[in-house]
Amino acid sequence: MQYFSTRGSGPVTLDEALVRGIAPDGGLYLPETLPDFSIDDFAQAETIGQVADVLLAPFFAGSSLAGEMQAVLAETFGFPIPATNLSTSPGSASLLELYHGPTAAFKDVGAGFLAACLSRLEGDESDPLTILVATSGDTGGAVAAAFDGRTGMRVVVLFPDGRVSERQAHQLTCWGSNVLSVRVRGAFDDCQSMVKGAMADAGLSGRFRFSSANSINIGRLLPQCTYYADASIRHFRNTGNEPAFVIPTGNLGNALACVMAREMGMPIGPIVLATNANRTISDYFETLKWVPRPSLQTLASAMDVGNPSNMERLRNLVGDADVLRERLGVLAVSDADIESAIREDYHDFGFATCPHTATATHTYRQLDPALRTEHDWILVATAHPAKFETVVEPLIGEPVPLPAELAEILARPSRSVAIDADLDALAAAMDDFFN
């Protein structure tokens, strides 16, 4: 399998695409074609790892990692991904819980997979690879955890100072000597621009050998396709129905993974995107004009993205807004709606949801009743509510118990540096920390 940039350059191998992260022309890598599967191809696949083995095999064709797939997938899927039935009327719905990994967020799947791949491709202590990651909350913690202590791998996490929850901030700043945590005085989009700028800077790239672990890296997207494949296959086997999905989205990586799974023939019905008050995507669907803008700070902080990178991939794969809005739905959700949904979720379902998951449950409640009853729905839960206790607990009037993995992370000492949104400041911080 060969990979091409959304802006035309290539081809490259999967190994090259994983290590580079972003194409030299500034585009994002996509496979030359998507394989076409039927449900029968997965007849012998009983676990998510076995589903992933079948689904991802074509993408690894020609890669030096092809013989390592079993080991990579074993590292990736070391935790459960259950679907919990919800009591809703009208319609049938379940909650796909993607937050049972080491940092209690869906990003653990993609980060673990990418770390397992890159540590096998690189790992030279004398010439380390430096992973740059911009995060609006969850990505950086998952990437830092996945790469923590790996030989020949360094990580630089950039996050907007004061715009993530306290527990998220701790999760970004409590790792070992190969992880530099940087508080950027700005928004997530500033962090994302710095990552792209650093990777495009020949001088910096020559000194530090950059790659990226944001969803701009194809190594994040491929494993995320697998839990949509697994969930849809399981649901289809049990019910004979193709499930529809409601997916919280910020940078569009998780949503794109579901679209890719559907394009590969998985039994997936309608896909509806839930965004927060950052309306870039929803406005695009309405106006047919792509207008990135500065991000707004919301309760669903990990979704605070004003210029979603993966829209470039989505448009390349599916088409522009007039085509996309025929294939996808989207709803922008306010902070007031998020608060209301958290309360309703606790009352209706008996458990707490995080602000991001609440955008999905609110969106589901807003669907036309006929659409709700026409399909079985899977709502995607992207993070554990304990990471957002200052938002969730006052709304439900109860403490949210900490998962054991998160409690262990929060007990670690924290360290970070603060910089302006400037490449020279970033370079100086890396020099000070790594040299």
C-alpha positions in Angstrom: 0.0 0.0 0.0 1.3 3.4 -1.0 0.3 6.8 0.6 -0.1 10.2 -1.0 -0.4 13.7 0.4 -3.8 15.4 0.2 -1.9 18.1 -1.8 -0.5 15.6 -4.4 3.0 14.6 -3.3 4.0 11.0 -3.0 4.0 8.1 -3.1 5.5 7.0 0.2 5.4 3.8 2.2 3.5 3.5 5.4 6.8 3.5 7.3 7.7 6.9 5.7 4.2 8.3 6.3 4.3 7.3 10.0 7.8 8.8 10.6 7.1 12.0 8.7 3.7 12.6 10.2 3.0 15.4 7.7 3.9 15.5 4.0 6.7 17.8 2.7 4.1 19.8 0.8 2.2 20.5 4.0 -0.6 18.0 3.2 -1.8 15.0 5.1 -1.3 11.4 4.1 -4.0 9.1 2.9 -3.8 5.6 1.4 -3.9 5.4 -2.4 -7.1 3.5 -2.1 -9.3 2.2 0.7 -9.8 -1.6 0.8 -13.3 -2.9 0.3 -14.6 -5.4 2.9 -17.7 -7.4 3.5 -19.0 -8.6 6.8 -18.0 -12.1 5.8 -14.3 -11.1 5.8 -14.6 -10.9 9.6 -16.3 -14.2 10.2 -13.4 -15.5 12.2 -12.8 -12.3 14.1 -14.1 -12.5 17.6 -12.1 -9.8 19.4 -11.3 -6.2 18.5 -7.6 -7.2 18.0 -8.7 -9.8 15.4 -11.0 -7.3 13.7 -8.1 -4.9 13.5 -5.8 -7.6 12.1 -8.2 -8.1 9.2 -9.0 -4.4 8.7 -5.5 -3.1 8.8 -3.6 -5.8 6.9 -4.0 -4.1 3.5 -2.6 -0.8 4.9 0.6 -2.7 6.1 1.2 -4.4 2.8 4.8 -3.6 1.8 5.7 -2.1 5.3 8.6 -3.4 7.4 6.0 -3.6 10.2 3.8 -6.2 8.4 5.4 -9.0 10.4 5.0 -7.0 13.6 1.2 -6.4 13.4 0.2 -8.9 16.0 2.6 -7.4 18.5 1.6 -3.8 17.7 -2.1 -4.6 18.1 -1.5 -6.4 21.4 0.1 -3.2 22.7 -2.8 -1.1 21.3 -5.8 -3.0 22.6 -4.9 -3.8 26.2 -8.1 -2.5 27.6 -11.8 -3.0 27.1 -14.0 -0.9 24.8 -17.6 -1.8 25.9 -20.9 -0.6 24.5 -23.4 0.2 27.3 -27.1 0.1 26.4 -29.1 3.3 27.2 -32.7 3.7 28.1 -34.1 6.1 25.5 -37.4 6.8 24.0 -38.0 6.9 21.2 -35.3 4.7 19.7 -32.5 2.4 20.6 -29.1 3.7 21.7 -25.9 2.5 23.3 -22.8 4.3 24.5 -19.4 3.2 23.1 -17.0 3.7 26.0 -13.6 4.6 24.5 -12.1 5.9 27.8 -10.9 2.8 29.6 -7.2 3.2 28.5 -4.3 4.5 30.6 -5.2 8.2 30.3 -9.0 7.7 30.3 -9.6 9.1 26.8 -10.2 7.7 23.3 -6.8 9.0 22.2 -5.1 6.1 24.0 -6.0 3.8 21.1 -4.3 5.9 18.4 -1.4 7.0 20.6 -0.6 3.4 21.7 -0.7 2.2 18.2 1.6 5.0 16.9 4.1 4.5 19.7 4.2 0.8 19.1 4.9 1.4 15.4 7.4 4.2 15.7 9.4 2.5 18.5 9.9 -0.4 16.0 10.8 1.9 13.1 13.1 4.2 15.1 14.4 3.8 18.7 18.0 4.9 18.0 19.2 6.5 21.3 22.0 8.4 19.5 19.6 9.9 16.9 16.2 10.2 18.6 13.0 11.0 16.9 11.1 14.0 18.4 7.4 13.7 18.5 5.6 17.0 18.4 2.0 17.1 19.6 -0.5 19.9 20.0 -3.3 19.1 22.3 -6.5 20.7 23.5 -6.5 18.3 26.4 -6.5 14.6 25.9 -4.2 13.9 22.9 -1.0 15.1 24.7 -1.6 13.0 27.8 -2.3 9.9 25.7 0.8 10.4 23.5 3.1 11.2 26.5 1.9 8.1 28.3 2.4 6.0 25.2 6.0 7.2 24.5 7.1 7.7 28.1 10.5 6.1 28.6 10.8 4.6 25.1 14.4 4.5 23.9 15.2 6.9 21.0 11.9 8.7 21.3 11.3 12.2 22.6 8.0 14.0 23.0 7.1 17.7 23.1 3.6 18.4 24.2 2.2 21.9 23.5 -1.1 22.8 25.2 -3.0 26.1 25.6 -2.2 27.5 29.1 -5.3 27.8 31.3 -7.6 26.2 28.7 -7.6 22.6 29.8 -9.0 21.1 33.0 -6.7 20.9 36.0 -6.6 17.1 35.8 -5.9 17.2 32.1 -3.1 19.7 32.7 -1.5 17.3 35.3 -1.8 14.4 32.8 0.2 16.5 30.3 3.0 17.4 32.7 3.9 14.3 34.8 6.1 12.2 32.6 9.8 11.2 32.4 12.9 12.9 31.1 12.0 12.2 27.4 8.8 14.3 27.6 8.8 18.1 27.5 5.5 19.7 28.5 5.0 23.2 27.1 2.3 25.6 28.3 1.6 28.0 25.3 0.2 31.4 26.0 -2.5 31.1 23.4 -5.2 28.8 22.0 -5.1 25.3 20.7 -4.9 26.6 17.2 -1.7 28.4 18.1 -0.3 25.1 19.3 -1.3 23.3 16.2 0.2 26.1 14.0 3.5 25.8 15.9 3.6 22.1 15.3 3.1 22.5 11.6 5.5 25.5 11.5 8.2 23.6 13.3 7.9 20.6 11.0 8.1 22.8 8.0 11.2 24.6 9.3 14.2 22.9 7.7 16.6 24.1 10.4 14.6 22.9 13.3 13.6 19.7 11.6 17.3 19.0 10.9 18.2 19.5 14.5 15.4 17.5 16.1 14.1 15.0 13.5 10.4 15.8 14.0 7.4 13.7 13.6 3.8 14.3 14.8 1.4 12.4 16.9 -1.7 14.5 16.3 -4.4 13.1 14.1 -2.6 14.6 11.2 -0.5 11.4 11.5 -2.0 8.5 9.6 -0.9 6.2 12.4 -3.5 7.8 14.6 -6.4 7.3 12.2 -5.9 3.7 11.1 -6.4 2.1 14.6 -9.3 4.4 15.3 -11.1 2.9 12.3 -10.9 -0.5 14.1 -13.2 0.3 17.0 -15.9 1.6 14.6 -15.5 -1.6 12.6 -15.6 -3.7 15.7 -18.6 -1.9 17.2 -20.6 -2.0 14.0 -19.8 -5.6 13.2 -20.9 -6.7 16.7 -24.1 -4.7 16.5 -24.9 -6.1 13.1 -24.3 -9.7 14.2 -26.5 -9.2 17.2 -29.4 -7.3 15.6 -29.1 -7.5 11.8 -29.1 -3.7 11.8 -26.5 -1.2 10.7 -25.9 1.2 13.6 -25.8 4.9 13.2 -23.2 7.0 15.1 -23.1 10.3 16.9 -19.5 11.4 17.3 -18.1 14.4 19.3 -15.5 16.1 17.1 -12.9 18.9 17.3 -10.0 18.2 15.0 -12.2 15.7 13.0 -9.8 12.8 13.4 -12.2 10.5 15.3 -15.1 11.3 13.0 -12.9 10.8 9.9 -12.0 7.3 11.2 -15.7 6.4 11.3 -16.2 7.7 7.8 -13.2 5.7 6.6 -14.6 2.6 8.2 -18.0 3.1 6.5 -16.2 3.7 3.1 -14.4 0.4 3.6 -17.7 -1.4 3.7 -18.4 -1.7 7.5 -22.1 -1.9 8.4 -22.5 1.7 9.4 -25.6 3.8 8.8 -25.9 7.6 9.2 -23.0 9.5 10.9 -23.8 12.7 12.8 -21.1 15.0 14.1 -21.5 16.8 17.4 -19.4 20.0 17.8 -19.3 22.6 20.5 -19.7 26.3 20.1 -16.7 26.3 17.6 -18.9 26.3 14.6 -16.4 26.0 11.8 -17.7 22.6 10.6 -21.4 23.3 11.0 -21.1 26.7 9.3 -19.3 25.0 6.4 -22.1 22.6 5.9 -24.7 25.4 6.0 -22.9 28.0 3.9 -20.6 25.8 1.7 -17.7 28.1 2.6 -14.7 26.9 4.6 -13.9 29.7 7.0 -11.5 28.8 9.8 -11.5 31.2 12.8 -9.9 31.5 16.2 -11.2 28.9 18.6 -13.6 29.7 21.4 -13.1 28.3 24.9 -15.9 26.0 26.0 -16.8 23.4 28.6 -15.9 20.7 26.1 -12.3 22.0 26.0 -10.8 19.1 24.0 -13.0 20.1 21.1 -12.0 23.7 21.1 -10.7 23.8 17.5 -11.3 26.6 15.1 -9.4 25.1 12.1 -9.9 21.3 12.1 -6.9 19.8 10.3 -8.7 16.7 9.1 -11.2 18.6 7.1 -8.5 18.5 4.4 -8.6 14.7 4.5 -12.4 14.5 4.7 -12.8 16.7 1.6 -10.2 14.7 -0.3 -11.9 11.4 0.6 -15.6 12.3 0.3 -16.0 15.7 -1.4 -16.7 19.4 -0.6 -19.6 20.7 1.6 -22.4 20.0 -0.8 -21.4 16.3 -0.9 -20.5 16.1 2.7 -23.8 17.3 4.0 -25.5 14.6 2.1 -23.3 12.0 3.8 -23.0 13.5 7.3 -25.1 15.4 9.8 -23.7 18.0 12.2 -25.0 19.9 15.2 -23.2 22.7 17.1 -23.9 22.4 20.9 -23.7 25.3 23.3 -22.3 25.2 26.9 -25.8 25.5 28.2 -26.8 22.5 26.2 -23.8 20.6 27.5 -24.7 21.3 31.1 -28.3 20.3 30.5 -27.2 17.1 28.9 -24.9 16.1 31.7 -27.8 16.5 34.2 -30.2 14.6 31.9 -27.6 11.8 31.3 -27.2 11.3 35.1 -30.9 11.3 35.6 -31.8 9.1 32.6 -28.9 6.7 32.6 -27.6 6.7 36.1 -24.1 7.6 35.4 -22.0 10.7 34.6 -20.8 11.8 31.2 -18.0 14.2 30.4 -18.7 17.5 28.6 -17.6 16.0 25.2 -19.7 13.0 25.5 -22.6 15.3 26.5 -22.4 17.0 23.1 -23.2 13.5 21.6 -26.1 12.7 24.0 -27.6 16.2 23.4 -27.3 15.8 19.7 -29.0 12.4 19.9 -31.9 13.9 21.8 -32.3 16.6 19.1 -32.6 14.1 16.3 -35.9 13.9 14.5 -37.9 11.2 16.3 -38.5 9.4 13.1 -34.7 9.2 12.4 -34.1 8.0 16.0 -36.5 5.1 15.6 -35.4 4.3 12.0 -31.9 3.3 13.2 -30.1 1.9 16.2 -27.7 4.6 17.5 -24.2 4.3 19.0 -23.1 7.4 20.9 -19.4 7.8 21.3 -18.1 8.5 24.8 -14.6 10.0 24.4 -13.3 10.7 27.9 -14.0 9.7 31.5 -16.0 12.3 33.4 -13.5 12.3 36.3 -11.2 14.3 34.1 -13.7 17.1 34.2 -14.8 17.0 37.8 -15.1 20.7 38.3 -17.7 20.8 35.5 -19.5 17.5 36.1 -19.7 17.2 39.9 -21.6 20.4 40.6 -24.1 19.5 37.9 -24.9 16.0 39.2 -24.4 16.8 42.9 -22.1 13.7 43.4 -18.4 13.1 43.3 -17.1 11.1 40.2 -14.9 8.2 41.3 -11.4 8.3 39.8 -10.4 5.3 37.7 -7.3 3.6 39.1 -5.1 4.5 36.1 -6.0 8.2 36.4 -5.5 8.2 40.1 -2.0 6.8 39.6 -1.2 9.6 37.0 -2.5 12.4 39.3 -0.2 11.2 42.1 2.9 11.9 40.0 4.9 15.1 40.3 4.2 17.7 37.6 6.6 19.9 35.6 6.2 22.2 32.6 7.6 25.4 30.9 5.5 28.4 29.7 6.3 30.1 26.4 4.7 32.5 23.9 3.3 31.1 20.7 6.6 31.5 18.9 8.9 29.0 17.2 12.1 30.6 18.5 10.7 30.2 22.1 9.8 26.6 21.4 13.3 25.9 20.0 14.9 27.5 23.1 12.7 25.4 25.4 13.7 22.2 23.6 17.4 23.1 23.7 17.2 23.7 27.4 15.3 20.5 28.2 17.0 18.0 25.9 20.6 19.2 25.8 
